[in-house]
Amino acid sequence: MAEVWAWAGFWVCRMSCELTVHRGDATLVAGLPYEVVSAIADGVIECRRGHGKVTVTFEGSLTAVLLALYRRLPLGSA
C-alpha cells in the first residue's frame, strides 16, 4: 500500500509541475501577467534540479527563474 501512496505523491507533484508551466505558456501568449506562488515555483524548480555541478546562477523572482529554466523566457529578461 505504501508504494501506491508514493506513486500518487509523485504523480501529483508531476502534474502540478506540468500545470504550472503550461499555465505560464497560456498567460505569456495572452500577454497577461503571470506569478506563481513561491511554494509551487520552488517545488517545480526542485523537480528540475540535476545532480551535476552548478555552472550558472539565476537571479530574479521565482516565477522568472522557473520560466527561464523551462525556456519560456530568454535568459537575462528577469
BELWO-V702846 format. One record per backbone hydrogen bond with DSSP energy under -0.5 kcal/mol. CO is the residue of the C=O (numbers start at 1). NH is the residue of the N-H. If there is no record, write none. Layout:
{{CO:NH} {CO:NH}}
//
This chain:
{{1:5} {2:6} {3:7} {4:8} {5:9} {6:10} {7:11} {8:12} {9:13} {10:14} {11:15} {12:16} {13:17} {14:18} {15:19} {16:20} {17:21} {18:22} {19:23} {20:24} {21:25} {22:26} {23:27} {24:28} {25:29} {26:30} {27:31} {27:32} {28:31} {37:40} {37:41} {38:42} {39:43} {40:44} {41:45} {42:46} {43:47} {44:48} {45:49} {46:49} {61:65} {62:66} {63:67} {64:68} {65:69} {66:70} {67:72} {67:73} {68:71} {74:77}}
//
